[in-house]
Amino acid sequence: MGQEPRRGSRDQVELAVSVEISHCHRARVARGTAWRSGGDSDTLLRRRYLLGRQTFFRILWIMLREIVHLVRHTPATLRLRRRLTQVELYDTLMERCDEAGFAQERRRLVAGLSGAVVELGCGTGLMFPYYADSVRLLAIDLDEEFLARASARARNAAAQIEVRQGSAEAIPVPAHTQDAVVVSLMLCSVDNIDKVLAEVRRVLKPTGKLVLLEHVCSEGVVAGPLMNLLDPVWLYLNRQGCHMNRRPIEKLQQSGFIIHEAVPFQIFAAGLPAFPMRRIRASAGQPPV
Ligand SMILES: C[S@@+](CC[C@H](N)C(=O)[O-])C[C@H]1O[C@@H](n2cnc3c(N)ncnc32)[C@H](O)[C@@H]1O
């Protein structure tokens, strides 16, 4: 039998302290705060805890900012909608968006393009100022009123631009003739993304590029489902067939495109929701099997 520690002796004090420490540790584990006591696994737990807390507050902050932003600007946007035509309203809101940083993304998107390029869903031609003079651009859209404004913008551009009515689901150019296809804020509103992407694949040269600026459905566990839920409301408000919950990157991958870059960004501009956005650079890759 081992010797009992003597009452009041150093041995007894050490035993009491070690029992107390182990009791505290178990209690902290039970409370989920074991990371406070140090050590490798504790450090990992602490990092995970802080990361989780940071992510939670970041998402909460973004959502709160988004809600405050929308609530603040909706009345003014509705007043604008009563006063302006659809084309004027689009340009007014998009010019604000461009001033808030979207113009920079437009510039980055088409920097370095040259040769034969098609822009799908060119709208009122807000991309036109950013094309280099080495670009020969065919810009198509379905909407005649948007195209009328785009034609006026085309005259002031450095690139050689032909504006034509046409659908992204049947691009009016022969197969494998284009150095690049440009898409800005259009996949959110097309009827059939798969058909558009099949067309893009058809018209691109084997070395051709597809570049896109698109808003996407959030990856967030709360924000993503919320965007699915609110999509019908947004569809009603924008009256342009724009969905807030599309996932263009997944669609590109399913269609066999290789994604070289998908840069996230977000723009807060009066009157428009600050959706999560991506600047995407892709190439056709091998046809899907
Ligand atoms: C949100 S606007 C974007 C306009 C422009 N690209 C920009 O960045 O400002 C979307 C445009 O896509 C056009 N669009 C929608 N579906 C289309 C289709 N299937 N083919 C061609 N254009 C289409 C709409 O008419 C509209 O002008």
The ligand as a MOL file (V3000), in Angstrom:
LIG
                    3D

  0  0  0     0  0            999 V3000
M  V30 BEGIN CTAB
M  V30 COUNTS 27 29 0 0 0
M  V30 BEGIN ATOM
M  V30 1 C -28.8780 43.8320 -66.5140 0
M  V30 2 S -28.7790 44.1460 -68.2070 0 CHG=1
M  V30 3 C -27.0080 44.2370 -68.4580 0
M  V30 4 C -26.6310 45.2140 -69.5120 0
M  V30 5 C -25.1360 45.4110 -69.7350 0
M  V30 6 N -24.4790 44.1680 -70.0810 0
M  V30 7 C -24.4530 46.0600 -68.5550 0
M  V30 8 O -23.4880 45.4990 -68.0350 0
M  V30 9 O -24.8750 47.1370 -68.1540 0 CHG=-1
M  V30 10 C -29.1910 42.5890 -68.9330 0
M  V30 11 C -29.3860 42.6630 -70.4020 0
M  V30 12 O -29.4550 41.3610 -70.9400 0
M  V30 13 C -30.4130 41.3700 -71.9880 0
M  V30 14 N -30.8210 39.9780 -72.2410 0
M  V30 15 C -31.5400 39.1700 -71.4430 0
M  V30 16 N -31.7060 37.9540 -72.0320 0
M  V30 17 C -31.0790 38.0220 -73.2330 0
M  V30 18 C -30.8930 37.0990 -74.2980 0
M  V30 19 N -31.3790 35.8550 -74.2550 0
M  V30 20 N -30.1640 37.5060 -75.3630 0
M  V30 21 C -29.6670 38.7550 -75.4340 0
M  V30 22 N -29.8130 39.6700 -74.4530 0
M  V30 23 C -30.5110 39.3120 -73.3690 0
M  V30 24 C -31.5010 42.2930 -71.4840 0
M  V30 25 O -32.2840 42.7970 -72.5520 0
M  V30 26 C -30.6660 43.3900 -70.8060 0
M  V30 27 O -30.3590 44.4230 -71.6780 0
M  V30 END ATOM
M  V30 BEGIN BOND
M  V30 1 1 1 2
M  V30 2 1 2 3
M  V30 3 1 2 10
M  V30 4 1 3 4
M  V30 5 1 4 5
M  V30 6 1 5 6
M  V30 7 1 5 7
M  V30 8 2 7 8
M  V30 9 1 7 9
M  V30 10 1 10 11
M  V30 11 1 11 12
M  V30 12 1 11 26
M  V30 13 1 12 13
M  V30 14 1 13 14
M  V30 15 1 13 24
M  V30 16 1 14 15
M  V30 17 1 14 23
M  V30 18 2 15 16
M  V30 19 1 16 17
M  V30 20 1 17 18
M  V30 21 2 17 23
M  V30 22 1 18 19
M  V30 23 2 18 20
M  V30 24 1 20 21
M  V30 25 2 21 22
M  V30 26 1 22 23
M  V30 27 1 24 25
M  V30 28 1 24 26
M  V30 29 1 26 27
M  V30 END BOND
M  V30 END CTAB
M  END
